[in-house]
Amino acid sequence: MFETSKPYRGMPASVWTPPTPQLIRGARMLIVGYEANPEALKAVLPEGLKPHPNNMVQMNMYEIEASNTSGFGAFSLTYLTVEIEGHDSLAAEGTLPIPGRFFAYYWNSSPRVLAYAREAAGIPAMHGVRRAETVDGRLVSTLAVDGKDVITARATVTDTPAGTLGGHLNYYAHREFPRPEGGSAAISELIELPLPFVADLYEAKVDDISFNFPSGHPAASLAPVSPLSTPSVLYGDVTFTYSMGRQVKNYLQA
């Protein structure tokens, strides 16, 4: 007989992970808000969340050196988050509302960060490597998964300052773990991750985004609509935390 009365304490750790929260300093990010198919956005959201009426995905791509993290070490990252309705945060001293963001897909090059993201926050973290090349103001930012390029963003970037922005972002994830004996979930909850940030911004514009996932890959559904529409572009050096999550909904309770 399996013992089911003991509280669930998470999946066995495969690698060492630092405790929450963790700090990232000065990550040079390309964050693109692009319009996607509204039906695809609905399909990736868990119960209780609705896509924002703007039908936007926020895609973030960056690398960071070990010296600029509090415990993660060096890594590269790409994620796709769906903007959601009714969960805005505020930036610019409370004057700028920013829609909440649900982690739909997340790729990271570091086993340490992958374990942290999955266990501490329930982020659907998978292995992937982001690389970037900038020549004469043209940035090519690429995510590779299993050795194949699957997302490429091309942007015109500058060193022209565009101001500093500080505030909070509200991120959400569906944290779900099975019981070791199988048959049901031990944890199934909606997690909110309030994230403080400060960003030193530079002028930039996105020229093109291409998705090249293998046929049938679910992430392909979140490709930008055609013609490309990018209502928001953030390019700059961002300091922020991988914050502690808090439960906002327990799916195991009626």
CORDASUL-V672541 format. One record per helix or strand of 3 or more residues. SS is the DSSP state (helix for helix, strand for strand). FROM is the first residue (numbers start at 1). TO is the last residue. Records with the same first field share a line. If there is no record, write none. Layout:
SS->FROM-TO + FROM-TO
//
This chain:
strand->22-36 + 56-64 + 75-91 + 96-108 + 125-127 + 129-135 + 138-145 + 148-178 + 185-211 + 232-242 + 246-250
helix->38-44 + 66-68 + 111-121 + 218-222
//
